[in-house]
């Protein structure tokens, strides 16, 4: 039996959810009291897009990191026949040029967020390494179903690669990355770039990526009604992207749900991390295992007791600091290969 089959087998016993890290557990309880897992419903997407009091998107001043970065928004061509897209470019003022870059795809379950969502954390990761960060604004589901979001992200990557020299960015050192839905989109764009013989990607940074529309792994079943993004929330996101009746069926594109890819060979060096107490745990572990089976170079971390997005919500927790340090060390190694 393959690793993928093991992860999805309904014959495996599914027990209660794994315990949360003791330092994180009180935060999970507080967050779910404010926004329960079933808040993400198809009839409630507009409400979920409203700003959360006290959680405003980062301003240009915050992203500038005390003057260390310039911040610029550019409108660039979208996919053929589609609207233009916006790229938010954060460039390190004092880094040696051409600078390496992270091409950032934001999270939000395919249904919420913008190109500032999660960007401050990505700039924090990039600054010690002298990296630029370019964050793409892609269209959201359900208003724009697949393939709109992933095609937007691919178009932004093509533009970035083609215009890297004028931006002061090294096109040979572009790391694509994102968290949650952004991680899934990053994996989809990487598959697309391989298949279309598109821009070179040095490495992909997949943080708790949303990869499998079937939503039937043991961890998805364990996390029903538990945590930040549970199985029902995940179903809402996938149905918005693919359509109810298409999700889970036989004709889902691997560019939408990368776990559907039959061939995971020929992909760049990959970092995958995920918490042990979250919906995406088993599909992410299975993806890493299948990449290894295809001869790929993958670093996998399963953070014990981590919930979805723990490193963003509680960045000073010991587990969060370990996760952030592991990502930074991995990126440094990738840059050293070029």
C-alpha positions as YAML, in Angstrom:
chain: A
units: angstrom
residues:
- id: 1
  name: UNK
  ca: [0.00, 0.00, 0.00]
- id: 2
  name: UNK
  ca: [1.39, 3.42, -0.90]
- id: 3
  name: UNK
  ca: [1.84, 6.23, 1.60]
- id: 4
  name: UNK
  ca: [-1.00, 8.11, -0.09]
- id: 5
  name: UNK
  ca: [-3.33, 5.14, 0.32]
- id: 6
  name: UNK
  ca: [-2.32, 4.72, 3.95]
- id: 7
  name: UNK
  ca: [-3.07, 8.37, 4.71]
- id: 8
  name: UNK
  ca: [-6.55, 8.10, 3.14]
- id: 9
  name: UNK
  ca: [-7.54, 4.60, 4.23]
- id: 10
  name: UNK
  ca: [-10.87, 4.57, 6.02]
- id: 11
  name: UNK
  ca: [-9.82, 1.26, 7.60]
- id: 12
  name: UNK
  ca: [-7.33, 3.00, 9.83]
- id: 13
  name: UNK
  ca: [-8.63, 3.65, 13.35]
- id: 14
  name: UNK
  ca: [-9.26, 7.33, 14.00]
- id: 15
  name: UNK
  ca: [-9.07, 8.36, 17.64]
- id: 16
  name: UNK
  ca: [-9.61, 11.67, 19.38]
- id: 17
  name: UNK
  ca: [-7.68, 14.76, 18.28]
- id: 18
  name: UNK
  ca: [-4.01, 14.88, 19.29]
- id: 19
  name: UNK
  ca: [-3.31, 17.16, 22.26]
- id: 20
  name: UNK
  ca: [-2.30, 20.75, 21.69]
- id: 21
  name: UNK
  ca: [1.07, 21.96, 22.94]
- id: 22
  name: UNK
  ca: [0.53, 23.17, 26.55]
- id: 23
  name: UNK
  ca: [1.76, 26.65, 25.68]
- id: 24
  name: UNK
  ca: [-0.66, 26.85, 22.73]
- id: 25
  name: UNK
  ca: [-3.77, 25.18, 24.16]
- id: 26
  name: UNK
  ca: [-5.14, 28.26, 26.00]
- id: 27
  name: UNK
  ca: [-4.81, 30.30, 22.80]
- id: 28
  name: UNK
  ca: [-6.79, 27.74, 20.79]
- id: 29
  name: UNK
  ca: [-9.55, 27.85, 23.37]
- id: 30
  name: UNK
  ca: [-9.67, 31.65, 23.29]
- id: 31
  name: UNK
  ca: [-9.65, 31.85, 19.48]
- id: 32
  name: UNK
  ca: [-12.35, 29.25, 18.97]
- id: 33
  name: UNK
  ca: [-14.57, 31.04, 21.48]
- id: 34
  name: UNK
  ca: [-14.30, 34.17, 19.31]
- id: 35
  name: UNK
  ca: [-14.63, 32.40, 15.95]
- id: 36
  name: UNK
  ca: [-15.80, 28.77, 16.17]
- id: 37
  name: UNK
  ca: [-14.73, 26.28, 13.49]
- id: 38
  name: UNK
  ca: [-18.18, 26.27, 11.89]
- id: 39
  name: UNK
  ca: [-17.98, 30.04, 11.23]
- id: 40
  name: UNK
  ca: [-16.49, 29.28, 7.81]
- id: 41
  name: UNK
  ca: [-19.65, 28.35, 5.90]
- id: 42
  name: UNK
  ca: [-20.73, 29.00, 2.34]
- id: 43
  name: UNK
  ca: [-23.44, 31.37, 3.60]
- id: 44
  name: UNK
  ca: [-20.99, 33.27, 5.79]
- id: 45
  name: UNK
  ca: [-18.04, 34.03, 3.49]
- id: 46
  name: UNK
  ca: [-18.84, 37.74, 3.28]
- id: 47
  name: UNK
  ca: [-18.84, 37.96, 7.06]
- id: 48
  name: UNK
  ca: [-15.51, 36.14, 7.26]
- id: 49
  name: UNK
  ca: [-13.98, 38.73, 4.92]
- id: 50
  name: UNK
  ca: [-14.70, 41.59, 7.28]
- id: 51
  name: UNK
  ca: [-11.67, 42.87, 9.21]
- id: 52
  name: UNK
  ca: [-11.16, 41.30, 12.61]
- id: 53
  name: UNK
  ca: [-10.93, 44.03, 15.27]
- id: 54
  name: UNK
  ca: [-7.34, 44.37, 16.43]
- id: 55
  name: UNK
  ca: [-5.99, 42.29, 13.54]
- id: 56
  name: UNK
  ca: [-5.39, 44.88, 10.84]
- id: 57
  name: UNK
  ca: [-3.30, 44.10, 7.76]
- id: 58
  name: UNK
  ca: [0.30, 45.33, 7.96]
- id: 59
  name: UNK
  ca: [0.85, 48.89, 6.77]
- id: 60
  name: UNK
  ca: [3.69, 49.93, 4.47]
- id: 61
  name: UNK
  ca: [5.45, 51.30, 7.54]
- id: 62
  name: UNK
  ca: [5.35, 47.92, 9.27]
- id: 63
  name: UNK
  ca: [6.53, 46.13, 6.14]
- id: 64
  name: UNK
  ca: [9.38, 48.63, 5.74]
- id: 65
  name: UNK
  ca: [10.95, 47.23, 8.93]
- id: 66
  name: UNK
  ca: [12.28, 50.56, 10.19]
- id: 67
  name: UNK
  ca: [13.44, 51.69, 6.77]
- id: 68
  name: UNK
  ca: [15.17, 48.42, 5.88]
- id: 69
  name: UNK
  ca: [12.71, 47.77, 3.03]
- id: 70
  name: UNK
  ca: [11.11, 49.79, 0.28]
- id: 71
  name: UNK
  ca: [7.46, 48.92, -0.36]
- id: 72
  name: UNK
  ca: [5.88, 49.29, -3.78]
- id: 73
  name: UNK
  ca: [2.66, 48.03, -5.36]
- id: 74
  name: UNK
  ca: [2.68, 47.24, -9.08]
- id: 75
  name: UNK
  ca: [-0.13, 46.28, -11.43]
- id: 76
  name: UNK
  ca: [1.02, 43.64, -13.91]
- id: 77
  name: UNK
  ca: [-0.70, 41.57, -16.61]
- id: 78
  name: UNK
  ca: [-2.85, 38.72, -15.41]
- id: 79
  name: UNK
  ca: [-3.59, 35.49, -17.28]
- id: 80
  name: UNK
  ca: [-4.70, 35.76, -20.91]
- id: 81
  name: UNK
  ca: [-8.17, 37.27, -21.05]
- id: 82
  name: UNK
  ca: [-8.26, 37.95, -17.31]
- id: 83
  name: UNK
  ca: [-7.86, 41.17, -15.29]
- id: 84
  name: UNK
  ca: [-4.48, 42.56, -14.30]
- id: 85
  name: UNK
  ca: [-3.10, 41.51, -10.95]
- id: 86
  name: UNK
  ca: [-1.33, 43.41, -8.19]
- id: 87
  name: UNK
  ca: [2.10, 42.57, -6.80]
- id: 88
  name: UNK
  ca: [3.29, 44.06, -3.51]
- id: 89
  name: UNK
  ca: [7.08, 44.29, -3.70]
- id: 90
  name: UNK
  ca: [9.15, 44.59, -0.52]
- id: 91
  name: UNK
  ca: [12.81, 45.12, -1.43]
- id: 92
  name: UNK
  ca: [15.74, 45.19, 1.03]
- id: 93
  name: UNK
  ca: [17.46, 48.55, 0.66]
- id: 94
  name: UNK
  ca: [20.88, 47.44, 1.87]
- id: 95
  name: UNK
  ca: [21.12, 43.92, 0.44]
- id: 96
  name: UNK
  ca: [23.63, 42.99, -2.21]
- id: 97
  name: UNK
  ca: [22.06, 43.07, -5.65]
- id: 98
  name: UNK
  ca: [20.74, 41.06, -7.29]
- id: 99
  name: UNK
  ca: [18.84, 39.89, -4.22]
- id: 100
  name: UNK
  ca: [17.14, 36.53, -3.79]
- id: 101
  name: UNK
  ca: [13.38, 36.69, -3.38]
- id: 102
  name: UNK
  ca: [10.41, 34.93, -1.86]
- id: 103
  name: UNK
  ca: [7.36, 34.89, -4.11]
- id: 104
  name: UNK
  ca: [4.56, 34.87, -1.55]
- id: 105
  name: UNK
  ca: [1.05, 33.46, -2.00]
- id: 106
  name: UNK
  ca: [-1.25, 34.33, 0.90]
- id: 107
  name: UNK
  ca: [-3.47, 31.95, 2.82]
- id: 108
  name: UNK
  ca: [-7.14, 32.21, 3.65]
- id: 109
  name: UNK
  ca: [-8.75, 28.94, 2.57]
- id: 110
  name: UNK
  ca: [-9.14, 30.19, -1.03]
- id: 111
  name: UNK
  ca: [-11.98, 32.45, 0.16]
- id: 112
  name: UNK
  ca: [-10.46, 35.26, 2.26]
- id: 113
  name: UNK
  ca: [-7.29, 37.36, 2.47]
- id: 114
  name: UNK
  ca: [-5.23, 39.65, 0.27]
- id: 115
  name: UNK
  ca: [-1.58, 40.15, -0.63]
- id: 116
  name: UNK
  ca: [-0.83, 41.69, 2.77]
- id: 117
  name: UNK
  ca: [-2.20, 38.69, 4.67]
- id: 118
  name: UNK
  ca: [0.74, 36.81, 6.22]
- id: 119
  name: UNK
  ca: [3.20, 39.15, 4.53]
- id: 120
  name: UNK
  ca: [4.74, 40.62, 7.69]
- id: 121
  name: UNK
  ca: [5.76, 37.14, 8.83]
- id: 122
  name: UNK
  ca: [7.30, 36.43, 5.43]
- id: 123
  name: UNK
  ca: [9.29, 39.69, 5.50]
- id: 124
  name: UNK
  ca: [10.45, 38.83, 9.02]
- id: 125
  name: UNK
  ca: [11.74, 35.54, 7.63]
- id: 126
  name: UNK
  ca: [13.38, 37.19, 4.63]
- id: 127
  name: UNK
  ca: [15.12, 40.15, 6.26]
- id: 128
  name: UNK
  ca: [18.01, 38.30, 7.97]
- id: 129
  name: UNK
  ca: [18.72, 36.60, 4.65]
- id: 130
  name: UNK
  ca: [18.72, 39.80, 2.58]
- id: 131
  name: UNK
  ca: [15.76, 38.64, 0.52]
- id: 132
  name: UNK
  ca: [13.06, 40.58, -1.29]
- id: 133
  name: UNK
  ca: [9.45, 39.48, -0.89]
- id: 134
  name: UNK
  ca: [6.90, 39.78, -3.69]
- id: 135
  name: UNK
  ca: [3.30, 39.05, -2.70]
- id: 136
  name: UNK
  ca: [0.60, 38.41, -5.29]
- id: 137
  name: UNK
  ca: [-3.05, 39.46, -5.13]
- id: 138
  name: UNK
  ca: [-5.05, 36.60, -6.65]
- id: 139
  name: UNK
  ca: [-8.79, 36.46, -7.19]
- id: 140
  name: UNK
  ca: [-10.76, 34.62, -4.53]
- id: 141
  name: UNK
  ca: [-13.34, 31.87, -4.71]
- id: 142
  name: UNK
  ca: [-16.26, 31.41, -5.04]
- id: 143
  name: UNK
  ca: [-16.47, 34.51, -7.26]
- id: 144
  name: UNK
  ca: [-13.43, 33.19, -9.16]
- id: 145
  name: UNK
  ca: [-13.30, 29.39, -9.09]
- id: 146
  name: UNK
  ca: [-10.41, 27.24, -10.30]
- id: 147
  name: UNK
  ca: [-8.36, 27.83, -12.41]
- id: 148
  name: UNK
  ca: [-8.54, 31.60, -11.79]
- id: 149
  name: UNK
  ca: [-6.58, 31.79, -8.50]
- id: 150
  name: UNK
  ca: [-3.70, 29.52, -9.52]
- id: 151
  name: UNK
  ca: [-3.48, 31.11, -12.98]
- id: 152
  name: UNK
  ca: [-3.24, 34.56, -11.34]
- id: 153
  name: UNK
  ca: [-0.40, 33.29, -9.17]
- id: 154
  name: UNK
  ca: [1.38, 31.73, -12.14]
- id: 155
  name: UNK
  ca: [1.04, 34.95, -14.18]
- id: 156
  name: UNK
  ca: [2.62, 36.88, -11.31]
- id: 157
  name: UNK
  ca: [5.53, 34.44, -11.17]
- id: 158
  name: UNK
  ca: [6.10, 34.75, -14.92]
- id: 159
  name: UNK
  ca: [6.14, 38.54, -14.68]
- id: 160
  name: UNK
  ca: [8.49, 38.46, -11.69]
- id: 161
  name: UNK
  ca: [10.91, 36.12, -13.43]
- id: 162
  name: UNK
  ca: [10.88, 38.16, -16.65]
- id: 163
  name: UNK
  ca: [11.35, 41.50, -14.86]
- id: 164
  name: UNK
  ca: [13.63, 40.34, -12.05]
- id: 165
  name: UNK
  ca: [16.77, 42.16, -13.33]
- id: 166
  name: UNK
  ca: [15.06, 45.56, -13.41]
- id: 167
  name: UNK
  ca: [13.77, 44.95, -9.88]
- id: 168
  name: UNK
  ca: [17.23, 44.03, -8.61]
- id: 169
  name: UNK
  ca: [16.16, 40.41, -8.04]
- id: 170
  name: UNK
  ca: [18.11, 37.31, -9.05]
- id: 171
  name: UNK
  ca: [15.78, 35.16, -11.21]
- id: 172
  name: UNK
  ca: [17.84, 32.07, -10.34]
- id: 173
  name: UNK
  ca: [17.11, 32.49, -6.62]
- id: 174
  name: UNK
  ca: [13.33, 32.75, -6.36]
- id: 175
  name: UNK
  ca: [11.74, 30.71, -3.58]
- id: 176
  name: UNK
  ca: [7.98, 30.26, -3.90]
- id: 177
  name: UNK
  ca: [6.10, 29.96, -0.66]
- id: 178
  name: UNK
  ca: [2.90, 30.35, 1.27]
- id: 179
  name: UNK
  ca: [0.87, 29.08, 4.19]
- id: 180
  name: UNK
  ca: [-2.38, 27.12, 4.17]
- id: 181
  name: UNK
  ca: [-4.23, 27.88, 0.90]
- id: 182
  name: UNK
  ca: [-1.13, 29.84, -0.14]
- id: 183
  name: UNK
  ca: [0.97, 26.74, 0.37]
- id: 184
  name: UNK
  ca: [-1.42, 24.74, -1.78]
- id: 185
  name: UNK
  ca: [-1.33, 27.40, -4.48]
- id: 186
  name: UNK
  ca: [2.48, 27.47, -4.31]
- id: 187
  name: UNK
  ca: [2.56, 23.71, -4.84]
- id: 188
  name: UNK
  ca: [0.11, 24.06, -7.75]
- id: 189
  name: UNK
  ca: [2.13, 26.85, -9.38]
- id: 190
  name: UNK
  ca: [5.30, 24.77, -9.01]
- id: 191
  name: UNK
  ca: [3.65, 21.84, -10.79]
- id: 192
  name: UNK
  ca: [2.41, 24.24, -13.47]
- id: 193
  name: UNK
  ca: [5.88, 25.74, -13.96]
- id: 194
  name: UNK
  ca: [7.35, 22.25, -14.35]
- id: 195
  name: UNK
  ca: [4.71, 21.12, -16.83]
- id: 196
  name: UNK
  ca: [4.72, 24.34, -18.89]
- id: 197
  name: UNK
  ca: [8.51, 24.63, -18.81]
- id: 198
  name: UNK
  ca: [7.98, 27.99, -17.15]
- id: 199
  name: UNK
  ca: [10.07, 30.08, -14.77]
- id: 200
  name: UNK
  ca: [12.81, 28.40, -12.77]
- id: 201
  name: UNK
  ca: [11.93, 28.00, -9.09]
- id: 202
  name: UNK
  ca: [14.84, 27.48, -6.73]
- id: 203
  name: UNK
  ca: [12.76, 25.92, -3.96]
- id: 204
  name: UNK
  ca: [9.23, 25.78, -2.55]
- id: 205
  name: UNK
  ca: [8.30, 26.63, 1.05]
- id: 206
  name: UNK
  ca: [4.98, 24.96, 1.90]
- id: 207
  name: UNK
  ca: [3.68, 25.87, 5.35]
- id: 208
  name: UNK
  ca: [0.71, 23.73, 6.44]
- id: 209
  name: UNK
  ca: [-0.33, 23.58, 2.78]
- id: 210
  name: UNK
  ca: [-3.93, 22.92, 1.70]
- id: 211
  name: UNK
  ca: [-3.36, 20.13, -0.83]
- id: 212
  name: UNK
  ca: [-6.21, 17.59, -0.98]
- id: 213
  name: UNK
  ca: [-9.84, 18.39, -1.85]
- id: 214
  name: UNK
  ca: [-10.99, 14.93, -0.75]
- id: 215
  name: UNK
  ca: [-10.77, 16.05, 2.88]
- id: 216
  name: UNK
  ca: [-10.94, 12.46, 4.09]
- id: 217
  name: UNK
  ca: [-7.63, 11.82, 5.86]
- id: 218
  name: UNK
  ca: [-7.53, 10.61, 9.46]
- id: 219
  name: UNK
  ca: [-6.35, 14.04, 10.63]
- id: 220
  name: UNK
  ca: [-9.24, 15.73, 8.80]
- id: 221
  name: UNK
  ca: [-11.64, 13.38, 10.57]
- id: 222
  name: UNK
  ca: [-9.96, 13.92, 13.95]
- id: 223
  name: UNK
  ca: [-10.17, 17.71, 13.66]
- id: 224
  name: UNK
  ca: [-13.89, 17.91, 12.88]
- id: 225
  name: UNK
  ca: [-15.17, 20.70, 15.12]
- id: 226
  name: UNK
  ca: [-11.75, 21.25, 16.68]
- id: 227
  name: UNK
  ca: [-9.14, 23.97, 16.20]
- id: 228
  name: UNK
  ca: [-8.76, 26.92, 13.85]
- id: 229
  name: UNK
  ca: [-9.58, 25.36, 10.44]
- id: 230
  name: UNK
  ca: [-11.51, 22.14, 10.84]
- id: 231
  name: UNK
  ca: [-12.88, 19.62, 8.36]
- id: 232
  name: UNK
  ca: [-16.11, 21.57, 7.76]
- id: 233
  name: UNK
  ca: [-14.18, 24.81, 7.16]
- id: 234
  name: UNK
  ca: [-11.96, 22.93, 4.75]
- id: 235
  name: UNK
  ca: [-15.01, 21.63, 2.88]
- id: 236
  name: UNK
  ca: [-16.29, 25.20, 2.56]
- id: 237
  name: UNK
  ca: [-13.02, 26.35, 1.03]
- id: 238
  name: UNK
  ca: [-12.74, 23.48, -1.44]
- id: 239
  name: UNK
  ca: [-16.40, 23.71, -2.48]
- id: 240
  name: UNK
  ca: [-15.94, 27.42, -3.14]
- id: 241
  name: UNK
  ca: [-12.89, 26.76, -5.34]
- id: 242
  name: UNK
  ca: [-14.12, 23.68, -7.20]
- id: 243
  name: UNK
  ca: [-17.89, 23.61, -6.82]
- id: 244
  name: UNK
  ca: [-20.02, 21.32, -4.70]
- id: 245
  name: UNK
  ca: [-20.26, 18.08, -6.64]
- id: 246
  name: UNK
  ca: [-16.84, 18.50, -8.24]
- id: 247
  name: UNK
  ca: [-14.82, 18.47, -5.00]
- id: 248
  name: UNK
  ca: [-13.80, 14.92, -4.19]
- id: 249
  name: UNK
  ca: [-14.73, 13.65, -7.64]
- id: 250
  name: UNK
  ca: [-12.52, 12.07, -10.30]
- id: 251
  name: UNK
  ca: [-11.82, 15.15, -12.42]
- id: 252
  name: UNK
  ca: [-10.07, 17.55, -10.04]
- id: 253
  name: UNK
  ca: [-6.95, 19.21, -11.48]
- id: 254
  name: UNK
  ca: [-3.63, 18.75, -9.68]
- id: 255
  name: UNK
  ca: [-3.07, 22.49, -10.15]
- id: 256
  name: UNK
  ca: [-6.06, 23.02, -7.85]
- id: 257
  name: UNK
  ca: [-5.35, 20.13, -5.46]
- id: 258
  name: UNK
  ca: [-1.68, 19.13, -5.78]
- id: 259
  name: UNK
  ca: [-2.27, 15.84, -3.93]
- id: 260
  name: UNK
  ca: [-4.05, 14.74, -7.13]
- id: 261
  name: UNK
  ca: [-0.82, 14.92, -9.15]
- id: 262
  name: UNK
  ca: [0.14, 11.49, -10.45]
- id: 263
  name: UNK
  ca: [3.78, 12.54, -10.99]
- id: 264
  name: UNK
  ca: [5.73, 14.44, -8.33]
- id: 265
  name: UNK
  ca: [9.12, 14.04, -9.98]
- id: 266
  name: UNK
  ca: [11.23, 16.91, -11.26]
- id: 267
  name: UNK
  ca: [10.17, 19.38, -8.58]
- id: 268
  name: UNK
  ca: [12.52, 21.78, -6.78]
- id: 269
  name: UNK
  ca: [13.82, 21.32, -3.26]
- id: 270
  name: UNK
  ca: [10.86, 21.49, -0.89]
- id: 271
  name: UNK
  ca: [10.18, 22.37, 2.74]
- id: 272
  name: UNK
  ca: [6.89, 21.18, 4.26]
- id: 273
  name: UNK
  ca: [5.81, 21.77, 7.81]
- id: 274
  name: UNK
  ca: [2.54, 21.22, 9.62]
- id: 275
  name: UNK
  ca: [1.22, 20.87, 13.17]
- id: 276
  name: UNK
  ca: [0.31, 17.47, 14.57]
- id: 277
  name: UNK
  ca: [-3.06, 18.84, 15.76]
- id: 278
  name: UNK
  ca: [-4.50, 20.18, 12.52]
- id: 279
  name: UNK
  ca: [-6.59, 19.12, 9.55]
- id: 280
  name: UNK
  ca: [-3.77, 19.16, 6.96]
- id: 281
  name: UNK
  ca: [-1.32, 16.93, 8.87]
- id: 282
  name: UNK
  ca: [-1.78, 13.66, 7.02]
- id: 283
  name: UNK
  ca: [-2.18, 15.05, 3.50]
- id: 284
  name: UNK
  ca: [1.03, 17.05, 3.98]
- id: 285
  name: UNK
  ca: [2.95, 14.06, 5.31]
- id: 286
  name: UNK
  ca: [1.67, 11.98, 2.39]
- id: 287
  name: UNK
  ca: [2.75, 14.64, -0.12]
- id: 288
  name: UNK
  ca: [6.26, 14.71, 1.33]
- id: 289
  name: UNK
  ca: [6.43, 10.91, 1.26]
- id: 290
  name: UNK
  ca: [5.30, 10.77, -2.37]
- id: 291
  name: UNK
  ca: [7.92, 13.36, -3.31]
- id: 292
  name: UNK
  ca: [10.59, 11.23, -1.65]
- id: 293
  name: UNK
  ca: [9.29, 8.18, -3.54]
- id: 294
  name: UNK
  ca: [9.63, 10.19, -6.77]
- id: 295
  name: UNK
  ca: [13.26, 10.97, -5.98]
- id: 296
  name: UNK
  ca: [12.69, 14.50, -4.65]
- id: 297
  name: UNK
  ca: [14.54, 16.46, -2.00]
- id: 298
  name: UNK
  ca: [12.12, 17.29, 0.82]
- id: 299
  name: UNK
  ca: [12.49, 18.46, 4.40]
- id: 300
  name: UNK
  ca: [9.41, 17.63, 6.51]
- id: 301
  name: UNK
  ca: [8.57, 18.88, 10.00]
- id: 302
  name: UNK
  ca: [5.51, 17.86, 12.01]
- id: 303
  name: UNK
  ca: [5.39, 20.17, 15.00]
- id: 304
  name: UNK
  ca: [4.01, 18.31, 18.05]
- id: 305
  name: UNK
  ca: [0.87, 19.95, 19.41]
- id: 306
  name: UNK
  ca: [0.85, 22.67, 16.78]
- id: 307
  name: UNK
  ca: [-2.52, 23.96, 15.57]
- id: 308
  name: UNK
  ca: [-3.13, 25.55, 12.18]
- id: 309
  name: UNK
  ca: [-1.20, 28.84, 12.03]
- id: 310
  name: UNK
  ca: [0.25, 28.50, 15.52]
- id: 311
  name: UNK
  ca: [3.48, 30.25, 14.55]
- id: 312
  name: UNK
  ca: [1.58, 33.34, 13.38]
- id: 313
  name: UNK
  ca: [-0.89, 33.49, 16.27]
- id: 314
  name: UNK
  ca: [1.65, 32.77, 19.04]
- id: 315
  name: UNK
  ca: [5.02, 33.69, 17.50]
- id: 316
  name: UNK
  ca: [6.86, 33.82, 20.83]
- id: 317
  name: UNK
  ca: [5.94, 30.27, 21.86]
- id: 318
  name: UNK
  ca: [8.88, 27.87, 22.00]
- id: 319
  name: UNK
  ca: [7.34, 25.66, 19.31]
- id: 320
  name: UNK
  ca: [6.80, 28.68, 17.05]
- id: 321
  name: UNK
  ca: [10.37, 29.86, 17.47]
- id: 322
  name: UNK
  ca: [11.64, 26.38, 16.60]
- id: 323
  name: UNK
  ca: [9.46, 26.30, 13.47]
- id: 324
  name: UNK
  ca: [10.58, 29.74, 12.31]
- id: 325
  name: UNK
  ca: [14.24, 28.88, 12.92]
- id: 326
  name: UNK
  ca: [13.91, 25.65, 10.91]
- id: 327
  name: UNK
  ca: [12.44, 27.52, 7.94]
- id: 328
  name: UNK
  ca: [15.14, 30.15, 8.01]
- id: 329
  name: UNK
  ca: [17.91, 27.55, 8.22]
- id: 330
  name: UNK
  ca: [16.42, 25.67, 5.27]
- id: 331
  name: UNK
  ca: [16.14, 28.81, 3.10]
- id: 332
  name: UNK
  ca: [19.73, 29.71, 3.93]
- id: 333
  name: UNK
  ca: [20.85, 26.29, 2.72]
- id: 334
  name: UNK
  ca: [18.90, 26.68, -0.53]
- id: 335
  name: UNK
  ca: [20.47, 30.05, -1.24]
- id: 336
  name: UNK
  ca: [23.87, 28.55, -0.60]
- id: 337
  name: UNK
  ca: [23.35, 26.05, -3.41]
- id: 338
  name: UNK
  ca: [23.38, 28.75, -6.10]
...
